[in-house]
Amino acid sequence: MTQFVPVDSLARPAAPVVAAPAPGGPLSLRRAGMADIPELLRLINAYAREGIMLPRTEFEMAENIRDFSVLYAGERLVGCAALHFYGPTMGEIRSLAVDPAGKGKGHGRLLVEHLLGEARGFGLSAVFAFTYVPGFFRRLEFREVERGELPLKAWKDCLRCPKFQCCDEIAMLLPLR
């Protein structure tokens, strides 16, 4: 499995954070930049077509690009995830997507661990995620919680979701302190 190497959490797209052998080239994990938007849309919207994630537009991606980290194998985007803030103490890990060919190779874990490092660096006391894969987050020490334990603001994306009235995502929380 790839080793995670922490770096300055405020670094912008530049040198890779992680480098290791992988099909397609060495793995590199870094903050996303505007040039990553087409590939981010490709990956996220492929899952959206399956009803697993909410679709994103180019405008939404540009507006939230500072939240995103990207994982590349050579020149190919193999994963992404975002850390979105809800006040000075709470953040959400969202838009976690791994290319289907990379599932089971530690790419999702690498992305989440990177974002947890950022969250700690910003002094957050907890992070949460909404997921269809609670076992993945349990392995990272998240615990299942009732949605009411999370900030109401976190539900803003839920309002535009077709599953709003019958949501089957599971809320997971990880205290950081």
Buried (B, 14 or more C-beta within 10 A) or exposed (E): EBEBEEBEBEEEBEEBBBBBEBEBBBBBBBBBBEEBBEBBBEBBBBBBEEEBBBEBEEEBBEEBBEBBBBBBBEEBBBBBBBBBBBEEBBBBBBBBBBBEEBEEBBBBBBBBBBBBBBBBEBEBEBBBBBBEBBEBBEEBEBEEBEBEEBEEEBBEBBEEBEEEEEEEBBBBBBEBE
